[in-house]
Amino acid sequence: MVKLPEQFLATRYPGYFWNTKDQWLYSMKIDGILKPIKKVYPNHFNHIHCPGFRVSVGGRRKFYPIDKLKQLTADSYPSTIPVLRHGAI
């Protein structure tokens, strides 16, 4: 198991982590590097009402508002990442 630094909280979607210090959402893909996601703001064309982030879950796009992310606590979701050992398949 790999443990993330304390400022990162796991979200309800696997592979996405909320940084409580800089208030930004990060994505961890197959390379294991946390990358910041572009923030989306409301406008006339996108039909959202508050700023947030667009994430992909199972190939489907979802919107994660910043208000929901700010409500996350350390106990909301487990912040450990399982590591598959070689030959364990």
LINCORLIN-V952522 format. One record per run of one state. SS is the DSSP state (a for helix, b for strand, c for the rest). FROM is the first residue (numbers start at 1). TO is the last residue. If there is no record, write none. Layout:
# LINCORLIN-V952522
ss from to
SS FROM TO
SS FROM TO
This chain:
# LINCORLIN-V952522
ss from to
c 1 1
b 2 3
c 4 7
b 8 10
c 11 15
b 16 19
c 20 23
b 24 28
c 29 33
b 34 36
c 37 38
b 39 40
c 41 51
b 52 57
c 58 59
b 60 65
a 66 70
c 71 79
b 80 81
c 82 89
